[in-house]
Amino acid sequence: MLKSLISARVLIQGLLGFLIYWLAVKFHINILYIILFGSLLGIVFGKMFCRWICPVGFIMGLLFKLQKDEIHQKTYMYYKAGCPIAWVSGWLNKFSFLKIKNDKEKCIKCGKCDKVCYITSINSDFSLYKPKKEQPFTQYSCSRCLMCIKDCPTNSISVTLFN
């Protein structure tokens, strides 16, 4: 079920992003409340707002998909330097209740997780499975797209709350 949700991430982001935009316009919600809401979600989910809810992130993702230059797409996902929600929730990745874990016993070291992770593809200091490398999902730049979970053939990468 989780892998189905991850496969539908762009659709979910589009729908939730449109809903937030519509609510903000309909009820004249101040942008500061949206920033506060997105930042508070960071306590629970980390930087997940960027890849699962954000209307601007949805539009930017579509625009970058139109580009043929893959490194620009990945660089945008890596930094997101202009968004205060990304700053706060990215910093909260280390402390959020949502945890991504890799079970070393189940891992067959196929490398599929690193191939789909935009962090590991840009920065070789990170890996989801290689020893002595930093874990990308605890870093500021991880926006919890969960593609590593979706592409893992042995289900060794999982997500938990409060663990």
Biotite code that builds the C-alpha atoms (Angstrom):
import biotite.structure as struc

atoms = struc.array([
    struc.Atom([0.000, 0.000, 0.000], chain_id="A", res_id=1, res_name="MET", atom_name="CA", element="C"),
    struc.Atom([2.806, 2.431, 0.858], chain_id="A", res_id=2, res_name="LEU", atom_name="CA", element="C"),
    struc.Atom([4.467, 1.818, -2.493], chain_id="A", res_id=3, res_name="LYS", atom_name="CA", element="C"),
    struc.Atom([1.158, 2.641, -4.241], chain_id="A", res_id=4, res_name="SER", atom_name="CA", element="C"),
    struc.Atom([0.956, 5.907, -2.309], chain_id="A", res_id=5, res_name="LEU", atom_name="CA", element="C"),
    struc.Atom([4.530, 6.766, -3.265], chain_id="A", res_id=6, res_name="ILE", atom_name="CA", element="C"),
    struc.Atom([3.749, 6.022, -6.907], chain_id="A", res_id=7, res_name="SER", atom_name="CA", element="C"),
    struc.Atom([0.859, 8.494, -6.697], chain_id="A", res_id=8, res_name="ALA", atom_name="CA", element="C"),
    struc.Atom([2.958, 11.175, -4.943], chain_id="A", res_id=9, res_name="ARG", atom_name="CA", element="C"),
    struc.Atom([2.802, 13.729, -7.761], chain_id="A", res_id=10, res_name="VAL", atom_name="CA", element="C"),
    struc.Atom([-0.984, 13.383, -8.013], chain_id="A", res_id=11, res_name="LEU", atom_name="CA", element="C"),
    struc.Atom([-1.317, 13.656, -4.217], chain_id="A", res_id=12, res_name="ILE", atom_name="CA", element="C"),
    struc.Atom([0.916, 16.728, -4.184], chain_id="A", res_id=13, res_name="GLN", atom_name="CA", element="C"),
    struc.Atom([-1.093, 18.320, -6.991], chain_id="A", res_id=14, res_name="GLY", atom_name="CA", element="C"),
    struc.Atom([-4.406, 17.715, -5.230], chain_id="A", res_id=15, res_name="LEU", atom_name="CA", element="C"),
    struc.Atom([-3.203, 18.832, -1.785], chain_id="A", res_id=16, res_name="LEU", atom_name="CA", element="C"),
    struc.Atom([-1.364, 21.797, -3.283], chain_id="A", res_id=17, res_name="GLY", atom_name="CA", element="C"),
    struc.Atom([-4.488, 22.884, -5.159], chain_id="A", res_id=18, res_name="PHE", atom_name="CA", element="C"),
    struc.Atom([-6.541, 22.447, -1.959], chain_id="A", res_id=19, res_name="LEU", atom_name="CA", element="C"),
    struc.Atom([-4.148, 24.643, 0.034], chain_id="A", res_id=20, res_name="ILE", atom_name="CA", element="C"),
    struc.Atom([-4.151, 27.265, -2.715], chain_id="A", res_id=21, res_name="TYR", atom_name="CA", element="C"),
    struc.Atom([-7.945, 27.192, -2.962], chain_id="A", res_id=22, res_name="TRP", atom_name="CA", element="C"),
    struc.Atom([-8.388, 27.445, 0.831], chain_id="A", res_id=23, res_name="LEU", atom_name="CA", element="C"),
    struc.Atom([-5.898, 30.317, 1.025], chain_id="A", res_id=24, res_name="ALA", atom_name="CA", element="C"),
    struc.Atom([-7.726, 32.260, -1.692], chain_id="A", res_id=25, res_name="VAL", atom_name="CA", element="C"),
    struc.Atom([-11.269, 31.393, -0.566], chain_id="A", res_id=26, res_name="LYS", atom_name="CA", element="C"),
    struc.Atom([-10.711, 32.205, 3.108], chain_id="A", res_id=27, res_name="PHE", atom_name="CA", element="C"),
    struc.Atom([-8.012, 34.871, 2.640], chain_id="A", res_id=28, res_name="HIS", atom_name="CA", element="C"),
    struc.Atom([-5.493, 32.907, 4.683], chain_id="A", res_id=29, res_name="ILE", atom_name="CA", element="C"),
    struc.Atom([-2.337, 34.876, 5.317], chain_id="A", res_id=30, res_name="ASN", atom_name="CA", element="C"),
    struc.Atom([0.824, 33.331, 3.839], chain_id="A", res_id=31, res_name="ILE", atom_name="CA", element="C"),
    struc.Atom([2.394, 33.410, 7.306], chain_id="A", res_id=32, res_name="LEU", atom_name="CA", element="C"),
    struc.Atom([-0.185, 30.859, 8.496], chain_id="A", res_id=33, res_name="TYR", atom_name="CA", element="C"),
    struc.Atom([0.698, 28.576, 5.619], chain_id="A", res_id=34, res_name="ILE", atom_name="CA", element="C"),
    struc.Atom([4.401, 28.925, 6.471], chain_id="A", res_id=35, res_name="ILE", atom_name="CA", element="C"),
    struc.Atom([3.623, 28.171, 10.116], chain_id="A", res_id=36, res_name="LEU", atom_name="CA", element="C"),
    struc.Atom([1.460, 25.162, 9.141], chain_id="A", res_id=37, res_name="PHE", atom_name="CA", element="C"),
    struc.Atom([4.148, 23.757, 6.829], chain_id="A", res_id=38, res_name="GLY", atom_name="CA", element="C"),
    struc.Atom([6.840, 24.314, 9.432], chain_id="A", res_id=39, res_name="SER", atom_name="CA", element="C"),
    struc.Atom([4.821, 22.629, 12.176], chain_id="A", res_id=40, res_name="LEU", atom_name="CA", element="C"),
    struc.Atom([4.310, 19.628, 9.918], chain_id="A", res_id=41, res_name="LEU", atom_name="CA", element="C"),
    struc.Atom([8.109, 19.411, 9.891], chain_id="A", res_id=42, res_name="GLY", atom_name="CA", element="C"),
    struc.Atom([8.054, 18.393, 13.551], chain_id="A", res_id=43, res_name="ILE", atom_name="CA", element="C"),
    struc.Atom([6.129, 15.251, 12.664], chain_id="A", res_id=44, res_name="VAL", atom_name="CA", element="C"),
    struc.Atom([7.148, 14.521, 9.071], chain_id="A", res_id=45, res_name="PHE", atom_name="CA", element="C"),
    struc.Atom([10.379, 16.418, 8.477], chain_id="A", res_id=46, res_name="GLY", atom_name="CA", element="C"),
    struc.Atom([10.676, 18.084, 5.084], chain_id="A", res_id=47, res_name="LYS", atom_name="CA", element="C"),
    struc.Atom([7.797, 16.104, 3.580], chain_id="A", res_id=48, res_name="MET", atom_name="CA", element="C"),
    struc.Atom([5.710, 19.239, 2.885], chain_id="A", res_id=49, res_name="PHE", atom_name="CA", element="C"),
    struc.Atom([7.948, 20.092, -0.086], chain_id="A", res_id=50, res_name="CYS", atom_name="CA", element="C"),
    struc.Atom([7.359, 16.866, -2.002], chain_id="A", res_id=51, res_name="ARG", atom_name="CA", element="C"),
    struc.Atom([3.866, 15.890, -0.857], chain_id="A", res_id=52, res_name="TRP", atom_name="CA", element="C"),
    struc.Atom([1.850, 19.095, -0.270], chain_id="A", res_id=53, res_name="ILE", atom_name="CA", element="C"),
    struc.Atom([3.503, 22.299, -1.506], chain_id="A", res_id=54, res_name="CYS", atom_name="CA", element="C"),
    struc.Atom([1.670, 23.937, -4.437], chain_id="A", res_id=55, res_name="PRO", atom_name="CA", element="C"),
    struc.Atom([4.773, 25.858, -5.518], chain_id="A", res_id=56, res_name="VAL", atom_name="CA", element="C"),
    struc.Atom([6.852, 22.678, -5.300], chain_id="A", res_id=57, res_name="GLY", atom_name="CA", element="C"),
    struc.Atom([4.301, 20.927, -7.508], chain_id="A", res_id=58, res_name="PHE", atom_name="CA", element="C"),
    struc.Atom([4.494, 23.632, -10.181], chain_id="A", res_id=59, res_name="ILE", atom_name="CA", element="C"),
    struc.Atom([8.305, 23.805, -9.982], chain_id="A", res_id=60, res_name="MET", atom_name="CA", element="C"),
    struc.Atom([8.503, 20.022, -10.235], chain_id="A", res_id=61, res_name="GLY", atom_name="CA", element="C"),
    struc.Atom([6.403, 20.085, -13.403], chain_id="A", res_id=62, res_name="LEU", atom_name="CA", element="C"),
    struc.Atom([8.503, 22.875, -14.907], chain_id="A", res_id=63, res_name="LEU", atom_name="CA", element="C"),
    struc.Atom([11.751, 21.080, -14.139], chain_id="A", res_id=64, res_name="PHE", atom_name="CA", element="C"),
    struc.Atom([10.392, 17.852, -15.635], chain_id="A", res_id=65, res_name="LYS", atom_name="CA", element="C"),
    struc.Atom([10.024, 19.722, -18.917], chain_id="A", res_id=66, res_name="LEU", atom_name="CA", element="C"),
    struc.Atom([13.745, 20.449, -18.867], chain_id="A", res_id=67, res_name="GLN", atom_name="CA", element="C"),
    struc.Atom([16.032, 17.841, -20.370], chain_id="A", res_id=68, res_name="LYS", atom_name="CA", element="C"),
    struc.Atom([18.860, 18.834, -18.022], chain_id="A", res_id=69, res_name="ASP", atom_name="CA", element="C"),
    struc.Atom([18.531, 16.291, -15.204], chain_id="A", res_id=70, res_name="GLU", atom_name="CA", element="C"),
    struc.Atom([21.189, 17.916, -13.001], chain_id="A", res_id=71, res_name="ILE", atom_name="CA", element="C"),
    struc.Atom([19.100, 21.101, -12.725], chain_id="A", res_id=72, res_name="HIS", atom_name="CA", element="C"),
    struc.Atom([16.084, 19.042, -11.671], chain_id="A", res_id=73, res_name="GLN", atom_name="CA", element="C"),
    struc.Atom([18.079, 17.283, -8.970], chain_id="A", res_id=74, res_name="LYS", atom_name="CA", element="C"),
    struc.Atom([19.786, 20.487, -7.833], chain_id="A", res_id=75, res_name="THR", atom_name="CA", element="C"),
    struc.Atom([16.413, 22.176, -7.346], chain_id="A", res_id=76, res_name="TYR", atom_name="CA", element="C"),
    struc.Atom([15.203, 19.275, -5.232], chain_id="A", res_id=77, res_name="MET", atom_name="CA", element="C"),
    struc.Atom([18.455, 19.273, -3.269], chain_id="A", res_id=78, res_name="TYR", atom_name="CA", element="C"),
    struc.Atom([18.559, 22.917, -2.224], chain_id="A", res_id=79, res_name="TYR", atom_name="CA", element="C"),
    struc.Atom([15.126, 24.633, -2.333], chain_id="A", res_id=80, res_name="LYS", atom_name="CA", element="C"),
    struc.Atom([16.949, 27.696, -1.043], chain_id="A", res_id=81, res_name="ALA", atom_name="CA", element="C"),
    struc.Atom([14.097, 30.194, -1.336], chain_id="A", res_id=82, res_name="GLY", atom_name="CA", element="C"),
    struc.Atom([11.462, 28.608, 0.882], chain_id="A", res_id=83, res_name="CYS", atom_name="CA", element="C"),
    struc.Atom([11.180, 29.236, 4.629], chain_id="A", res_id=84, res_name="PRO", atom_name="CA", element="C"),
    struc.Atom([9.125, 26.051, 5.068], chain_id="A", res_id=85, res_name="ILE", atom_name="CA", element="C"),
    struc.Atom([11.966, 24.072, 3.476], chain_id="A", res_id=86, res_name="ALA", atom_name="CA", element="C"),
    struc.Atom([14.470, 25.747, 5.816], chain_id="A", res_id=87, res_name="TRP", atom_name="CA", element="C"),
    struc.Atom([12.569, 24.893, 8.989], chain_id="A", res_id=88, res_name="VAL", atom_name="CA", element="C"),
    struc.Atom([11.294, 21.455, 8.032], chain_id="A", res_id=89, res_name="SER", atom_name="CA", element="C"),
    struc.Atom([14.661, 20.492, 6.521], chain_id="A", res_id=90, res_name="GLY", atom_name="CA", element="C"),
    struc.Atom([16.361, 21.348, 9.796], chain_id="A", res_id=91, res_name="TRP", atom_name="CA", element="C"),
    struc.Atom([13.726, 19.231, 11.577], chain_id="A", res_id=92, res_name="LEU", atom_name="CA", element="C"),
    struc.Atom([14.561, 16.117, 9.507], chain_id="A", res_id=93, res_name="ASN", atom_name="CA", element="C"),
    struc.Atom([16.950, 14.970, 12.228], chain_id="A", res_id=94, res_name="LYS", atom_name="CA", element="C"),
    struc.Atom([14.345, 15.406, 14.957], chain_id="A", res_id=95, res_name="PHE", atom_name="CA", element="C"),
    struc.Atom([11.029, 14.598, 13.265], chain_id="A", res_id=96, res_name="SER", atom_name="CA", element="C"),
    struc.Atom([8.826, 11.736, 14.405], chain_id="A", res_id=97, res_name="PHE", atom_name="CA", element="C"),
    struc.Atom([8.871, 10.207, 10.923], chain_id="A", res_id=98, res_name="LEU", atom_name="CA", element="C"),
    struc.Atom([11.958, 8.029, 10.576], chain_id="A", res_id=99, res_name="LYS", atom_name="CA", element="C"),
    struc.Atom([13.337, 6.254, 7.547], chain_id="A", res_id=100, res_name="ILE", atom_name="CA", element="C"),
    struc.Atom([15.346, 3.166, 8.374], chain_id="A", res_id=101, res_name="LYS", atom_name="CA", element="C"),
    struc.Atom([17.398, 0.679, 6.413], chain_id="A", res_id=102, res_name="ASN", atom_name="CA", element="C"),
    struc.Atom([17.495, -2.865, 7.764], chain_id="A", res_id=103, res_name="ASP", atom_name="CA", element="C"),
    struc.Atom([21.071, -3.939, 7.016], chain_id="A", res_id=104, res_name="LYS", atom_name="CA", element="C"),
    struc.Atom([20.075, -7.608, 7.405], chain_id="A", res_id=105, res_name="GLU", atom_name="CA", element="C"),
    struc.Atom([17.545, -7.443, 4.551], chain_id="A", res_id=106, res_name="LYS", atom_name="CA", element="C"),
    struc.Atom([19.611, -5.138, 2.319], chain_id="A", res_id=107, res_name="CYS", atom_name="CA", element="C"),
    struc.Atom([21.207, -6.900, -0.668], chain_id="A", res_id=108, res_name="ILE", atom_name="CA", element="C"),
    struc.Atom([23.258, -3.803, -1.617], chain_id="A", res_id=109, res_name="LYS", atom_name="CA", element="C"),
    struc.Atom([21.769, -3.601, -5.111], chain_id="A", res_id=110, res_name="CYS", atom_name="CA", element="C"),
    struc.Atom([22.074, 0.203, -5.122], chain_id="A", res_id=111, res_name="GLY", atom_name="CA", element="C"),
    struc.Atom([18.577, 0.892, -6.485], chain_id="A", res_id=112, res_name="LYS", atom_name="CA", element="C"),
    struc.Atom([17.857, 3.204, -3.561], chain_id="A", res_id=113, res_name="CYS", atom_name="CA", element="C"),
    struc.Atom([20.899, 5.361, -4.307], chain_id="A", res_id=114, res_name="ASP", atom_name="CA", element="C"),
    struc.Atom([19.984, 5.533, -7.998], chain_id="A", res_id=115, res_name="LYS", atom_name="CA", element="C"),
    struc.Atom([16.569, 7.095, -7.284], chain_id="A", res_id=116, res_name="VAL", atom_name="CA", element="C"),
    struc.Atom([17.719, 9.366, -4.436], chain_id="A", res_id=117, res_name="CYS", atom_name="CA", element="C"),
    struc.Atom([18.495, 12.856, -5.714], chain_id="A", res_id=118, res_name="TYR", atom_name="CA", element="C"),
    struc.Atom([20.770, 13.490, -2.729], chain_id="A", res_id=119, res_name="ILE", atom_name="CA", element="C"),
    struc.Atom([23.052, 10.520, -3.356], chain_id="A", res_id=120, res_name="THR", atom_name="CA", element="C"),
    struc.Atom([23.132, 11.264, -7.084], chain_id="A", res_id=121, res_name="SER", atom_name="CA", element="C"),
    struc.Atom([24.461, 14.785, -6.455], chain_id="A", res_id=122, res_name="ILE", atom_name="CA", element="C"),
    struc.Atom([26.632, 14.230, -3.393], chain_id="A", res_id=123, res_name="ASN", atom_name="CA", element="C"),
    struc.Atom([28.819, 11.119, -3.125], chain_id="A", res_id=124, res_name="SER", atom_name="CA", element="C"),
    struc.Atom([29.219, 11.606, 0.646], chain_id="A", res_id=125, res_name="ASP", atom_name="CA", element="C"),
    struc.Atom([25.762, 10.058, 1.074], chain_id="A", res_id=126, res_name="PHE", atom_name="CA", element="C"),
    struc.Atom([24.407, 6.560, 0.569], chain_id="A", res_id=127, res_name="SER", atom_name="CA", element="C"),
    struc.Atom([21.469, 4.611, 1.859], chain_id="A", res_id=128, res_name="LEU", atom_name="CA", element="C"),
    struc.Atom([23.357, 1.324, 1.949], chain_id="A", res_id=129, res_name="TYR", atom_name="CA", element="C"),
    struc.Atom([27.120, 1.891, 1.701], chain_id="A", res_id=130, res_name="LYS", atom_name="CA", element="C"),
    struc.Atom([29.036, 1.720, 4.980], chain_id="A", res_id=131, res_name="PRO", atom_name="CA", element="C"),
    struc.Atom([30.837, 4.844, 6.252], chain_id="A", res_id=132, res_name="LYS", atom_name="CA", element="C"),
    struc.Atom([28.577, 7.149, 4.205], chain_id="A", res_id=133, res_name="LYS", atom_name="CA", element="C"),
    struc.Atom([26.092, 9.596, 5.683], chain_id="A", res_id=134, res_name="GLU", atom_name="CA", element="C"),
    struc.Atom([22.399, 8.714, 5.580], chain_id="A", res_id=135, res_name="GLN", atom_name="CA", element="C"),
    struc.Atom([20.582, 11.140, 3.252], chain_id="A", res_id=136, res_name="PRO", atom_name="CA", element="C"),
    struc.Atom([17.227, 11.025, 5.060], chain_id="A", res_id=137, res_name="PHE", atom_name="CA", element="C"),
    struc.Atom([18.585, 12.748, 8.174], chain_id="A", res_id=138, res_name="THR", atom_name="CA", element="C"),
    struc.Atom([19.954, 15.656, 6.149], chain_id="A", res_id=139, res_name="GLN", atom_name="CA", element="C"),
    struc.Atom([18.387, 19.049, 5.494], chain_id="A", res_id=140, res_name="TYR", atom_name="CA", element="C"),
    struc.Atom([18.071, 18.376, 1.778], chain_id="A", res_id=141, res_name="SER", atom_name="CA", element="C"),
    struc.Atom([15.964, 15.186, 2.053], chain_id="A", res_id=142, res_name="CYS", atom_name="CA", element="C"),
    struc.Atom([12.358, 16.055, 1.277], chain_id="A", res_id=143, res_name="SER", atom_name="CA", element="C"),
    struc.Atom([11.083, 12.577, 2.035], chain_id="A", res_id=144, res_name="ARG", atom_name="CA", element="C"),
    struc.Atom([9.959, 11.655, -1.470], chain_id="A", res_id=145, res_name="CYS", atom_name="CA", element="C"),
    struc.Atom([10.288, 8.026, -0.318], chain_id="A", res_id=146, res_name="LEU", atom_name="CA", element="C"),
    struc.Atom([11.434, 6.816, -3.729], chain_id="A", res_id=147, res_name="MET", atom_name="CA", element="C"),
    struc.Atom([14.110, 4.795, -1.919], chain_id="A", res_id=148, res_name="CYS", atom_name="CA", element="C"),
    struc.Atom([11.348, 2.796, -0.226], chain_id="A", res_id=149, res_name="ILE", atom_name="CA", element="C"),
    struc.Atom([9.388, 2.354, -3.439], chain_id="A", res_id=150, res_name="LYS", atom_name="CA", element="C"),
    struc.Atom([12.358, 1.018, -5.419], chain_id="A", res_id=151, res_name="ASP", atom_name="CA", element="C"),
    struc.Atom([13.822, -1.269, -2.742], chain_id="A", res_id=152, res_name="CYS", atom_name="CA", element="C"),
    struc.Atom([13.301, -4.877, -3.945], chain_id="A", res_id=153, res_name="PRO", atom_name="CA", element="C"),
    struc.Atom([13.723, -6.425, -0.480], chain_id="A", res_id=154, res_name="THR", atom_name="CA", element="C"),
    struc.Atom([11.711, -3.874, 1.522], chain_id="A", res_id=155, res_name="ASN", atom_name="CA", element="C"),
    struc.Atom([14.741, -3.253, 3.681], chain_id="A", res_id=156, res_name="SER", atom_name="CA", element="C"),
    struc.Atom([14.026, 0.493, 3.742], chain_id="A", res_id=157, res_name="ILE", atom_name="CA", element="C"),
    struc.Atom([10.964, 1.427, 5.754], chain_id="A", res_id=158, res_name="SER", atom_name="CA", element="C"),
    struc.Atom([9.288, 4.403, 7.316], chain_id="A", res_id=159, res_name="VAL", atom_name="CA", element="C"),
    struc.Atom([7.972, 4.565, 10.874], chain_id="A", res_id=160, res_name="THR", atom_name="CA", element="C"),
    struc.Atom([6.428, 7.133, 13.160], chain_id="A", res_id=161, res_name="LEU", atom_name="CA", element="C"),
    struc.Atom([7.655, 7.708, 16.707], chain_id="A", res_id=162, res_name="PHE", atom_name="CA", element="C"),
    struc.Atom([10.402, 5.094, 16.531], chain_id="A", res_id=163, res_name="ASN", atom_name="CA", element="C"),
])
